[in-house]
């Protein structure tokens, strides 16, 4: 027994090793230029893109890499993640699925030479002809997109719903006589295609490899390679796309299927209360919105390519053994999902996208098991079958905390996910001295709590652990990590004051009046405003019909459940509100191709805090970047985005800082110091109880003034109990866009450091980390049914996992 105990203790990590594992949870923190490339969702060209400020070396990021924002762009063959095929020079692309409507997917693309002409009102005759130019024609699930090779030209998107007829094959390549008029040589269409003349090297002979698309309106994006609001052109236009190296037959066949489905499809349900988000709708030119088609049909080739045998030529080692067959999965990043298949070997995880699976020489992404640092169970919407894997990057550098990254894999079932976890843990034990920890295991949360109580883990890192354990991740905007407003003093200074350092006021971290009350939710900080919330809640209780026969699992019934706050403290729109300056394309994707009204943009720290105090529709908390000095770039408009002017005439540019901050980095440093202060440390457990603990749901949430809309409490169990697929889709959309309460981690109040002698046993909930929400004014049932489909132990036994989860308790 003593020998076994000694061996067990030798394999337990020290507090320093625990802290190293926790550092993998830090917000991604490369340099500002790399971060913009990583989070833009596309690779930016190094041409005349002064607004983006991207260097040529970083701009060479390929489209395949751009899907994974947590993978460093400069990853090489010696890193944990890399492609198994060399990249071709000159393959940069400005296209991203973020340029499409939310939920739309890119299907295929071809090299073409495009031209276009204006049409008369009868749609039969061309009035003018436009310059031919080379580029890529991309078929998407709801539109056709043309990306010119010239980065100064805008990307043209033609939704199927705007097409006059189905695309058809006709004569391509206009003759010189059809372009003869020199009066139109300088005309432009929405900053996109220039009229008159030929591009250099363009074949002027007519051919039959052209696809003709006629539309009454189209959209121009990234004109002059500038990220900004999209331009909607209400002019009948005929586009001609001459295929250069292939036949257009396959494109026409797929386009006809999508066009027919578009015309006959029923309209889907739009999201009714998503904050600052236009998901589920598309804009008309007059500013009104119509419902998006419910489902666009994908080509069957996508599914077939996923199911093809994995290309074993991608294996990096001769004696590498596959441990699984093809696993359908996808890589999830903010607002994007790259579908494909994965395979686990004794060396690592391989992923091939659906467009390349089964193809000889296809590019695959690879992650080494040796470089894994931790894993965490994650959600896909309300389904519990995601897996986030954290890695150490061995490229070198002087910033150890920025040498970590993660990838979020979405599998087809919980059983597959658990099987992959068991394989990774088993194989990791063969190559590493310490077990592979899981952030969502109870033992890891208890270990982190012990370190925090002992003063060996700071508040920032401890909150990162709690967020990770509660299902929050930087890859999912609907489950982004949540941090509290700590201070209450954010007064600004005038622009003239920046020239005088004496005008900088000092922030007294010892004055408790400078701090926010962490025992109250953000919606209750202003008693006058909360009184309105309370009256509405009581009115809803009186109006509730106790004799309702509606099943509790139906989403429409949840609208009748009383609640205090109609908006949430964390939602995709709120996350992008803060990160607008480094993720503008994500904001444009959510906002239907435009930025919000300038007065509603994130332009001032003080104005934002005042809004969460007085605005009845604003109860948002903060994000981790607000406390990480290395993430200061989200406060600076380094891309030169044109965000408009406030009602006062002031231009929205860099975020206005408090009077006590010298710079954006200094503001984050002082904000971090406030988070680590003695006052905040004493009161932080109260806020943890509101977000992750016993006051986060149920009757205690009602008593703590912390009750949100019931849709934000939905989980896998509620989703599985719904009868129809439409109800499930509606519930997932509304819950994801409204905001989701983190998993409940604690079953009793969080201990404070003053009571550090108190045992953590019984504080962290058992493996059932989330309680379900029931109607009845926030009352919780006595049995507290779990939202996760099965407890961890049951899931492990079901898939034949014999290895217990690693226990990191000291």
N, C-alpha and C positions, 0 to 999 in steps of 0.2 A: 504493500500500500504506500509506504514511504517513497519507494522508487517511482511508482506511477505518479504520485503527487509531485515529486521533483521534476519529472519529465514534463508534466502539465504546466508547472510554473515557468519552466524554461521557454515554453511556447507562448506564454502570455505576453502581450506587448507592454512595454513600459509607457509611462505617461508621455514621454517624448515621441514614441512611435505612434501613440494615439493622436497626438497633435498633428503629426505628419499626415496621418490618414484624414484628419479633419480639414487640413489645408486644401485638400482636393475639392472641397466644397466652395472655395472662394469664387466670387464672380470672375468670369473670364477677363484677364487683364493683360493682353498684349499691348503694343504701342497703339496710339490712336489711329494711325493709318491702317494698320493690320486689322484693328477691330472693325473699322468701317467696312473693309472688304468682307470680313467674316460674317458680319451681321446684315450686310446689304442683300444677301440672298443671290447675288450675281457677282461676276468678276468685272471690275471696272477697267476700261481701257486706259492706257497711259498716253493717249493722244492729246488732244486739246481739252483735257478734263481738269482744268485748273480748279474748278469748284470742289472736285472730289479730293484733289491733292494726293493721289495715289502714285507711288513710285512704280516704275516699269517692272521691277522684279516682282513686286507683289501683285501687280495687275495681271500677271500671267497665270493666275489661279484659274483652273479649268472649271467648266460648268459642273462636272461630276463632283468636285470638291465643294462647290458653293452650297450644296444642299445641307451640309453639316456645319453649322455655325460654330460649334465648339472645337472643331479640328483646326489647328493652326495652319495657315496657308502654306508655310514653308516646310511642311513635313517632308522629310526625305526618306530614302529607303532604309535608313538606320533607325527611324522613328517607329513608334508603336503603330501608327496608322499611315498607310501609304497605298498607292496604286501599284498593281503588279505589272502594268504596261507603261512604257515611257510616254510622256506627253509630247504632242506635236507643237512646234512653234507656230505662233500666229493663230491659236485656237481660242483666243479670248472672245467672250460673248457678253453682251449687255442684257441678254434675255434672262428672265427669271419667272417662275410661276407666280411670284408676287405681283407681276404685271397683269395677271389674269384675275377673273372674278374669284371670290373666295370659294374654295372647293373645286375649282376647275383644274384639270390636269393636262399636261403636255403629252401628246401621244407619239408624234413622229415629226421628222423634219427632212427637208430636201434642199439641195443647192439649186437656186433659180436665178433667172434674170427678169426683173420686174419692170413693168411700165404701167401707166394708167392714163385715163382720159376722163374729162368731165362729160356728163351726159345731159341731153335735153330733158325736159320734163316728161316727155313720152317714153324716155328710156331706150330709144332705138338708135340714136345717132350720137357720134362723138363730136364734141365741139372743139376740144383742144387735146393735144397729146403731151405726155410728160416723159421726161428723161428716163431711159432705161438704166437700171443699176443692179449690180449683183448683190446677193444676200442669201439668207436662209428663209424658206417658207415653212412655218411650223403649224401643224394641225393640232388643235387642242379640242377638248371635249365640248366647248361651247363657242369656239371662235377659230378664225384663221389669223395667224400673226406673221407679218413680214419684218424681218430684222435686216436692214441694209448693212452692207459691209462697212460703209463710211460711217464713222461714229458721229459725225456732225448731223446726220440725217435721223429723223425721228423714227421710232418703231411704230408700225401701223398695225392696228388690231381691228379685225372686222368680225363682230359677233354674228352668229348665224341668224339671230332674230332680226338683224338689220339687212339681211340679204334679200334682194328682190326675187331671186330664184336660186335653185341649187347650183353650185359650181359645175361647170361643164368644160369639155375639151374643145378648143377651137384653134385657129391659126395664131401662132405666137410670133413675137418679134416684129414690131411695126416697121414698115419700110421707111426709107428716108423721105419719100414724098408725103407720107402721112404726118411727118413732123416738120414740114417745111416752114411754117410761119415763124418768122423770127421775132414777132411781136410778143411772144410768150416766153422768150428765153429766160427771163428773170422772174417769172411768176413762181410762186410756191404754194403748196397745199398744206396748211397747218404746220409749216416748218419741216415738212417731210420730204416729198418727192418733188424734184424740180422739173419744170416744164421745158420741153424743147431740147434737141440735141441728144447725142448718144454718149454713154459712158465709154471710157477708153477700153478698147479691146472687145467691145460688144459685137456679136454677130448680127448683122442687119438683115439676114435672109429670113424669110418667113418659114415657119415649120408648124408641125401639128402636135408638138409637145407642150402646148401652153394650156394652162387652166385659167378660165375666165371667171371672175367673181364680180357680180354687180350688186351694189348696195346703195341704200339711200343715206347712210351715214356711217362714219367710222371714227376711230379714236387714234390720236397721235400721242405717243409717250416718249419721254427722254429726248425731245428735240434738242439739238446742239449738245447732246450728251449731258443734259442737266436734269437732275431729279427734281420734279415739281409736279403740280397738278396736271392732269391729263386734259387734252384739248379735244372736244367733241366737234367733228366737222359734219354739218348738216347739208351736204351736197351730194347729189347722185353721181357716183363714180364707177367706172369700169376698170378693174385691175386685171392685168394679164401677167401670169407667172410662167415663163418659159423654163421648163425643166432642162438642166444642163447635162446631167449624167445618168438620168434614169427616166423611166416611163411614169407619167402621172396617173396611170390606171388605178394603182392601189390607193392613192390619195383621193381620187374621185369616188371610189367605192365607199371608203370610210366616211367621206364628207357627205355623201348622199344619205347614209344611215343616220348620221347625226342631224342633218338638216330635216329629215322626215320626223325624227324623234322630237326635234325642237318644235316643229309646227303642231304636233299632235299631243305633246306632253301636257299634263295637268300642272297647274301652278302650285308650288309648294308653300308651306306656311312660313310666314316671316316671323322674325324675332320681335316680340312686342315691347320688351323692356330692357334690352341690352344697352348699357350706358355708353353713349357717344359712339355707337357702332351701327353700321348699316348692313350687317350680315343678313343674308337671305333676301336682299333686294338689289335691284340694279337701277341706276338713275336714268331718267329721261332728261332731255336737254332743258326742259322747262323747270327742272328741279324736283319734280315729283318722282315717285318710286313705283315700280311694278315688281311683282313677285318673280323670283328666279325660277327657271324650270326645275322641276323636282329632281330629275336625274338625267344625266347625259350618258348615252351608251358608249362604252369603250370598245375598242377593237378587241376581238377575241385573241389576237396575237399577244396581247399583254399577259393574259392569264396563261396562255400556252408557253410563253417564254419563261415565266416563273417556274413552271412545272418541268421544264427541261432538265436533264442531268447537269449538275454543276460542272463547270469547265475546270477539270483537275489540273490543267496546265498552269493555273493560277497559284497552285501550291508552291511554297517557297523552299520546301525541303523534300528531298527524295524519299525519305522514310516517314513522311508525315501521314498520320492515320486519321481518316474522317471518323468522328464519333456520332454523327447524326446524318440523316438523309437531308434532302432539301427541306428547309423550313421557310415557309412563306412568312415574310415579315416586312417591315418598313422602317426607315430611319426618319424620326420625327424631329423637326426643328420648328421654331416659331412660325405658325401659319402655313407650314409646308410639310409634306410627307412624301418621301421617296420610296416607292414600292419596289420590291425585289425579293430575293431569296437569300438565305444565310445558311452556312454550314459551320459546325464546330469541329475542330480537329484537336489533336493533342498539342498543337502549337499556338492556335489562336482562333479567332472568329473571322470568317470571310463573308463578304456581302457583295452580291451582284445585283445591279438594278434591273428592273423588268425589261428595259430596252436592250440590255446586253447579255442577259442570262442565256447560256447555251451557245453563245457565239464563240467561235475560235478566236483567241487573242483578245477576248473581252476584258475590259478593265474591271478589277475587283478591289474593294477596300479591305484592308487587313488590319486586325488589332491583335497584338501579342498578349498571350496569357501572362507571360513573365512580367509585363509592364502594368498589369492590372493592380489597382490599389484598393478598390472597393466596388460593391454592387448595391443597387437599391431597387426595390419593386416600385413600379410606377403605374399610372393610369393612362388609358387612352380614352379620353372623354370620361365616361362613367364606367368603363370596362376595366377590370383589374388584370391586365395581361401585358403591361409594359415592363421593360428592364433597362435601367440606366447603368452603364459600366464606366467606371472612372479609371483613368490611365495616368501614368507619369510619362512626360515627354523628355527624352534623353538627347535633345539637340544641344544642350549646353545653355550658356547664358548666365547672367548675373542676378536673375530674379527667380529664386527657387519657388516662390508661391505662384508664379505664372506658368510653371512648367507642368501643369496638370490640365487635362481636358476630359470630356466625357462624351458618350454617344448614347442616345435614347433609341432603343429597339422596341418595336411593337410587334408582338407575335399574335397568332390566331386564337390562342386560348391560354387560360391560366396554367393548365397542365404542361403545355409546351414551355412556357416561361420557367416554371419551377424545375423542369427537367434540365433546361439549359443552365440554370443557377447551380444545380447539383454537379453538373459536369465541370463548370468553371471552378467551383470550389475544390473538387477532387483533383483536377489537373493542376491547379495553382499550388496545392499542397506538395506536388511533386517537384516544383521548381523554385519555391520560395520558402524561407524559414518560418514565416508567420502565416496563419490562416487568412483567407480573404474575407474581410468583414462585410456585413450587410447593414447599411444605415437604417433600414426599417425594422431590424430585429430589436426586440425588447432589451436584450443584453447590451447592445451598443448604446441605446438611449440611457440606460442605467449607468453605464461606465462614464458617459459624457457628463451626466448629472453629478456623479461623484467627483469628477475632476473639477467641475464648476464650483461645487460647494467647497472644495479644498483650495480654491484660488489658483488652480493650474490651467484653467481654461477661461479666456476672457468672454465678455458678454457677446461680442460680435460672433465669435466662433461657436458659442453655445447656441445662439439663435439660428445659425446656419445648420447645426446638427438637428435641432427641433424641426426646422422647415423640411430638411431632407427626410427625416423620419415620418413626417406627416404627409408625404407625397408631393412636396413642392419641388420644382425643377426649373432651371433657366431655359429649358427647351420648350416649355409649354406656357404660353401667356395666360391661360386660364388657371394655372396652378403655379404661378410665379411666387418665389419666396416673399414673405411678408415681414416687414420691420416696422417698429413703432415711430411715430413722431415723439421725439424726446424733449426737445426744447419748445418754449413758447414765445421766445423773443427773437424776431427776425427783422427788425426795423432796417430799412434801406437807407443808403446815402445817395446824394445826387452825383451825377457824372463829374462835376467839378471837384467833388471831394476826393476823388481818386488821385488827384495830383498832390494832395497834402496828406502825408502819413499821420499827421497829428489829428486828423478828423476821424481816424479809426477808433471806434469805441472798443473797450475790452469786454470780453464775455467772462463774467464771474461764474465759474462752475460751482462755487460754494454757496451761491444764492439760490435757495429752493424756489424763489419766485420766477426764475428763468426756466423752470422745468414744467412740462406738461404733467397732468395728473394721470399716471399710468394705471391707476385702479379703475378708471372709467373708460369705456369704449369711446372712440373718436366722436361718435354721434351724440354722446352725453356730456361732452366737455362744456357745451353752451347750454345751460339749464333752460333758458328761454326757448331755444330751438327744440330741445328735447321735449318740452311740454307739448309742442305740436305733434311730435311723434307719438307721445303717450295718448293724446286725445284720439288720434287716428286709430291706434291699436284698440282702444276701448270701444270705439265706434264699430270696428270690424268684429269685435267679440259679440257685441249686441246684435249685429246683423247676421251673424253666422247661424245657419239653420241646423239645430242639433238633430233633426230628424232626416237629414240628408241620406239618401240611399246610394249615393255615388260611391264606388269603390275608392278606397284611400290611395290606391296606387296610380290612379289616373292623373295625368298632369293637369288637366283642366280643373280637377277638384282642388289641387293645391293652391290655386288662385284664391280660393275662399278661406284659406287658413290665415288667421290674424298674424300680423308681423309688425315690427316697429320701423324697420328701415327698408325702403323700397329699392335701394341700391346697396352695393357691397363695398367692402374695404379693399378688395383686390379683384380686378377684372382685366381682360386684354386691353380695353380702351384706356384704363388707368395706367397700366404698365407702359404702354406706348406714349401716353401723355408725358411721362418723365423721360423716356428714351427717344423722343422724336428726332433729336438732332443726330443720333447715330443709327437710327432705324427708320428713316423717312419712308422707304418703300413699303415697310410693313404698315405704317400709318395710312399711306395711300391705298393700300389693299383693303384695310378695314373701313376707310372713309369713302369708298367708291370713287377713288381717283382724285381726291382733293384733300387739302388740309382743312382743319377746323377753322372756325372764325378766330381771327387773331386774339381777341380778348379772352377766348377760352383755351388758348394754347398755354403751355408752361413757359411763362416769361419772367416770373418773379417768385422767389422763395416766400417772401412775405405775403404776396397776393394769394399764393396757393394755400398757405396755412390759414389765412383769413377766410378763404372759401370753405375749408373743411370745418370751420367754426360756425358759419352763418348760412351757407347754402344748404337748403333742405334736400338737395339731390347729390350732395358731395360728402361722403364719409370715408374717403380713401386714406389708407395708411401709406407708408413709404416702402421703398425697395432697398435691397442690400447695397446697391451702388451709392446710395446716399451716405454711407459710412465707410467707404473704401477710397482712400486718397488716390489710388492708382486708377480709378475710374472717373476722373474729373472730366473726361472728354464729353460726357453727355450733357454737361452744363455749357459747352462752348459750341457755337455754330461754325465749326471748322469747315463744313461743306459749303458754306455760303448759301444756305437755303433761303429762298424768298418766302418768308412767312407772313408778310403783310404788316400793317400798322394797327396799333391800338386805336381806340376811339379818341384818345388824346393826341393822335398824330405821331406818337413815338413808334419807331420801328422795332419789331420783334427780332432780336438778334441773340446775343448771349443772354443767359439767365441772369437777372438782377439778383445780387447777393446781399446778405445782411450787412449792416454797417460795421460789424465786428470782423468781417472776413476781408483779407487782403486780396485773395484770388480764389478761383474755383477750388484749387487743391487745398488751400488754407481753410476754406469753408468745410470741406469734407474732413480734414484733420481735426478741426475743432468740434464738428458734429460727432466724430468718432470718440473724441475725448469726453464729450458729454455722455455718450452711451456707456463709456467705461467708468464714469464717475461714481463716487460712493453713493450719492443720492439715487442714481438710476439703478445701481446694483441692489440697493435695499428694496426698491419698489418694482423691479423687473418681474419677479414672480407673480405679481398681481396681473400684469399684462399677459404673461404666459398663460395664466388660467383662463383669460378671456379668449385667446386665440387657439390654444392647443389643449386646454384643460377642462376642468369640470364646469366652467362657466361659458363654454363655447356653444352649447346646445341644450335644449330641454328647458325644464322649469327653472334651473339655476341661471340659464342665460336670460330668461325673462326677468328674473329678480335682479340680475346684474345689468339690465338695460341693454342687452346684447343680442336681441332676437331679430334675425334677418328673414328675408323671403324664404318660404319652405323649399323652393327649387334649389337653393344653395346648399341644402343638406342631403341631396340625393346621392346615392351610391350604387354599387353593383347590385345589391339585393333588390332595391327598388326598381332598378332597370330590368332585372330578370323577371320581376313579378308583373310587368306590363304585358298586355295581351298582344297588341299589334306592333308591327315594325314602325308605323307612322308615329305612334305614341312614344316609342323609344327614341326615334330620331328627334322628335320635337323636344323631348325631355333633355336629351344630350345637348342640343343646340342652346336651349334656354339656360340650362345650368352652366354650360361652359362660358357663354357670353355674359351672363349676369354676374357670375362669380361663384366660387365653390369654397365652402368652409373647409379648412384643413382637417385632416384626420385627428380625432381626439386621442391624445397620447397619455393623459394622466387621469386616474380615477379618483384622486383626492388632491387637495390643494398643494401647489408646488412649495417645497420647503425653502426657506430663506437661508442666507449664509449665516445669519445670527443663530440659526438652529442647525448648524452644519453637523452637529453630533447625531442628528436624527437620521435614521436609516432610510435609504431610498427604497427598501423593500416595500412593495405594495403601493408605491406612488405611480409607477408606470403601469399602464394597462397591460393585460395579458396580450396574447397575439392578436386578439380582436381589437384593432386600433381605431375603429370608427363605429359610433352608435348611429342608428337610424333615427330619422326625425318622424314624428307622428303628429297628427293634427290634434286640435284641442287646446289652442292658446299656448302652445309651447310645452304642454305637459308630456313628459316622457313616460312610456309604459314601464311597469315594474320589471319586466323581463329584459329590457334593453337589448332588443334584437340587433345583431351586428349587421353592418352594411356590407362588409367583405363577405364574399360568397361562402368561404370556409375558413376556419382557423388555420394558421400556418401548419400546425402539426398534422391536421387532417389532410391538407393538401400534400404535404411531404409524403405521408404514408400512401396516399392514393397513387402517386406517380412512382412509387418504389424508391424514394430517397431514404437511405439509411444513415447518411452522414448528418449529424446534428448541426444546427447553425452554430457558427463560432461564437464562443462566449468570451467577450473582451473584459469582463469585470476583473478588477485588480484584487 
